[in-house]
Amino acid sequence: MADHSHATRAIVAAFNDRYERCGPFDDNWQELCLAAALRAASTTLTNARAADALRANAAELEGNLTT
């Protein structure tokens, strides 16, 4: 991962951190990990509208866990 940019490493790290807390055995662990990665990606954007859209996607994925 040394060849990746700082932003890409942060996104992967957010996914992996959430994965370690969920484990592959929890229901919908993929959604939680993707939400964490989207939130990390949103912090790298200078376009506020795009960042808001990623955060909204993350919230939607997190919300799907309760429905």
Rosetta blueprint (number, residue, H / E / L):
1 M L
2 A L
3 D L
4 H L
5 S L
6 H H
7 A H
8 T H
9 R H
10 A H
11 I H
12 V H
13 A H
14 A H
15 F H
16 N H
17 D H
18 R H
19 Y H
20 E H
21 R H
22 C H
23 G L
24 P L
25 F L
26 D L
27 D L
28 N L
29 W H
30 Q H
31 E H
32 L H
33 C H
34 L H
35 A H
36 A H
37 A H
38 L H
39 R H
40 A H
41 A H
42 S H
43 T L
44 T L
45 L L
46 T L
47 N L
48 A H
49 R H
50 A H
51 A H
52 D H
53 A H
54 L H
55 R H
56 A H
57 N H
58 A H
59 A H
60 E H
61 L H
62 E H
63 G H
64 N L
65 L L
66 T L
67 T L
